[in-house]
Amino acid sequence: MRWRAAGLLAAGLTMAACGTGEAAQQSHPGAAAATRSPGGTAGSQPAAGASAAAASATPQSASPPSASSPSGSSRAATSPAAAQQAAVARPLAGKTVGIDPGHNGRNADDPAYINQLVWNGRAEETCDTTGTESDGGYTEARFNFNVARYLEADLRRDGARVVLTRYSNDGVGPCVNRRAQILNRAHSSVAIDIHADGGPAWGRGFTVLEPVADGPNDKVIKSSVRFGSDVRSALLKYTSMPRSDYYGHDGVIFRDDLAGLNLSTVPKILIETGNMRNATDARLLQATWFQKRLAKAFTAAAVAFLAKR
């Protein structure tokens, strides 16, 4: 995603390297799912197994205590031990987590739309790009969406309200500034942009992209950096993906040219989870078990970060 084309993408472009950034004027007609209620699932079917995981992870409302037995149930519900147990079981209860799965599966079908210029807080950039892909043709857009759905299920299981910027992988957009607006307006407690890079074939590893103050995001720079540290630590703990050896320093880089970071009013980072142009990274990124492991790491990072706020 790091190598963005300097000019507009040409019609018929297959897969540009994952051009990070988050900026948009309004959702493409094919991306209406981004504006739907975050509580459900819209659009086409999610990645295999994701909808089932999301359904099983959706918090179930508890039955009220029986009026005929107020004593035991009331004491249990209000006792410190019960409250502590509930907090451990659902550590994200009352929190909203925003997820932006970068790009979209049919961005290449509408170059006029994704090539429109939008304001990213400092300068103009294109609405979006197609994203990168592995040498075998596995697209970044699909990867981003799969991980987002696994992450959504994990977060809901932990009690969070979850908002996504898109709910399918068969649309176009929304533009990157629109994605930022969606997560801002949801009053996200924390947010993450999920991407994979299209770097040199010899390079491996993940990089956490963190914001630079530019006005709209001034109040969330420090908290975003703290969240970035939690994401970095969780990736090293829960996955086998190393820190990038070709991009950033020690797994981190600051960026001031991305709408998703520049326009955010909530704590937020962008993660390049690995390099799809590297054969070793690509094998991991395409594996369902590894995508679920990434979701576990991001959930752990959100829990760690929000526990300190």
N, C-alpha and C positions, 0 to 999 in steps of 0.2 A: 504494500500500500504506500510505501514511502516514495517511490519514484513516480510522481505525478507528471503527466504530459504537460509541457509548457504551454501549448496552445489548446484549441478545442479538439475533442476527439472526432475522428472522421466517422461517417456513417459506415456501418458494417464492421466496425472495429470489433475484434473478437474479445480479448481480455487484456485491458491495461493493467499495469501493476497497481496494487491496492492503493488508490490515492487518498489516503486518510482525509480528514477534514469533515466537517459537518455543517452544511449550509444550505438553505432552501427557501424559496419564496412561498410555495404552497405545494401540497402533495399532488403528485401526478394522479390523473383519474384512476389509474390502475393500482394506486397505493392507498385507496380509501381505508383499508384496514387499519392504518396507523392512527386514525381518528376515532376508532371504535372504543367502546368501554374496555378498560384494561382488565376487567375481571374475567373475561371469557376468551374464546378462541374464534377468530374469524379467518376468512380467506380459505386457501387450500389446505390440505392436510399437512401437518408438520412432519419433520423428519421421522423416520420409522422409530416407533417406540416413544417419541416425545410426547404426543398427546396423551397416551396412556399414563405416562409418568406424571404429566401435569394434572391429569384428572385425579390420580391417586394421591397427589400431594396437596390438592386443594383443601384448605382448612374446612372441617365439617363443624357445623354449629352444634353445640352441646345441648342436650335436653335440659330444661329447667328443673331444679330440685322439686321433688314431690311436696305438695302442701301438707301432706299427712305426716311428714317426717322432717320438720324444719330444723331440729336440733343438730343431728349429726352432720347432715349435708351442709348446713350453713357454717358450722364451725370449721369443717374441712375446707370449704371454699375460701374462708377468710383467714385461715391460720397462716402464720409466716412460712411454715414448712410447705404448705400447699402452694402458696404464691411463689416460693423459690423454685419448687419443682416445675411449675408452669413456665416460669421464666427460662429455666434450663431447656425444657422441651420445645419452647417456641421463642427463641431469643430475639427474633425480629418482629414480634407482635407489635403493631402500632407504627411500624416503619414502612416507608415506600422506597422501593429500589427501582431505578430506571435502567433499562438495557437498550442499547442501540446496536443491533446486528448490522454491521457495515454493508453498504451497497444493496443490491436486490437482484434476483435471478434473471430479470428480463431488461435490465438497464441497457444492454446492447441493442435492444429492439427500438429504442427511441433516442437516438443521439441528439436530436434537436432539443429534447427536454433536458437530458442530463448535461448537455453542453451550455445551457443558459448560465449566465454569470450572476452570482449572488454575492452579497457582502458578508465577509467572515469576521468583521470586527476591526480589521486592519486594512484589508484590501479585497478586491474581487477574486473569486475563484469559481470554478465550474460547480454546478449544482451537485454533481456526484461523478463517479467513474464506474466502470464495470467491475473493478477489482481484479485481482490477479488469479492465477490458477496453477495447479501442479503441472508437471510435464505430461502427466497422463490425462489432463483435462478436468480434474476435480476442482470445482470453482470455489473461490474464497467466499462468494455470496452464500453458497450452500453451507460451507463450513461455519460461517458466522451465525447463520440461522439455527443450525443444529445445536451449537453450543448454547445459544441464547435460550432455546426451548428447554434444554436440560437444566440450565441455570434457573429459569423461571420456575420449574417444578421444585427444585431444591429450596429456593427462596420461599415459595408458598408453603412448603412443608415446615419451614421454620417460622411461619406466621406473617411473612411480609406481604404487603400489597405490591404488586409488580406491574410496571408500565413498560411496554415495548414500543419502539418507533415503527415497527412493521410486524405484521402477524402472518405473513406468508412469504414464500420465496419465488412467487411467480408474478411479481409486479414490477413497477418502475418507480424509483425514488422511495420515500420523499427526499427532497433536497437536504443537504447537510445542515443548513440553518434552520429549516423546519424541524429537523430531528432534535436540535438543541431546544427549540421552543416547546416541543412536546414534553420533554423531560423537565424543563423548567416549570411549565404550567401544572405539571403533576405534583409539584413541590417535593421532588424526590429527596429523600434523606441522603442518598448517595447514588451515583450513576456510573456506568461503565460502557465504553464503546468497544465492541469486540471486532477484531480484525486479525488477518494474517498477512505477512509481508511477502513481497515479490523481490527478494534481494539476489545477490550473486549466488551462483550454484554452490560455491565453496563455503558460504556462510551459514551458521546455525544460530538458533536461539531466539528467546523472547526479548522484547523491549517494552518498558512501560513509558508511555508518552505523557508528560505532565505539563500543565499550563504555565503561561507567563502572563503577568498582570497586563491588562489592556483596557480596563474600564468596567465592562459588564461583569467580569469574573474576579474583580479585585478582592472581594470579600471571601472568596473560596479558594484562594491560592494555597494558603497554608494547610487547610483541611484536605485539599486535593493531593498535595504532596504526601501528607500522612497516609491517605488511602492508597496512594501509589506504593508506598513502602509496605503496606499490608499486603497488597497484591503481589508484589515482588517476593516477599517472604513466603506467602502461601504457595506460589508456583514452585519455588525451590523445595518446599516441604512436601507437597502433594503430587508433584509431577516430575518426570525425568527430563523435562525440557531445560536446557542450560540457559544462562544469560547470553545475550547476543555477543558474538565475537566479531561483528562487522558494523554494528549500528548502535550509537549511543555509548555510554560508559557504564560498565558494571550493571547492565540491564535497565538503564534509565536514560532518557533524553528529554530536554525541555523543548517545546514547540510553541511558536507564536503565530503560526500561519494556518491554523486549523479552526474552522468555525465551531466545531463541536466543543472545543476547549475554550476558545476565545469568547463565545457567547453564553457559556454556561453560568448560571447563577446558583448552581448546586455543586457540592464536591464531586469531582469527576476526573477520570483518567481515560486514556485510550490504550488498549493493550494490543501489541503485535505479538500474537501467541507463538509464532515460529515463522520459518521461512519456507514457503510452499515451493520455492525453486530448488531447495536442497532435498536430495532424495531421502535422507534420514528423517528430517523434519516432516516431509510430506507424508511418509508412511505413518508417522504418529498422528498427524493432524487429520488424516482420513479415517482413523480407527475410532469406532464408536466408543470403545472403552476409554480411549484417551480423551475424547470430547467430554465424556462424563466426568473424568478426573479433573479436567479444566474447570467444569462447572462446580465441582466440589471445592476446588481451590478458591474460586471467585466468591463462593458462598462463605467460606471460612474468612476470607478477607473482609467481606461486608460485616459479618458478625463481630470480628475483632475491631473494626473501625467504629462501628456504631455503639459498641459497648463502652467506648471511651468518650462518647459525646453526651 
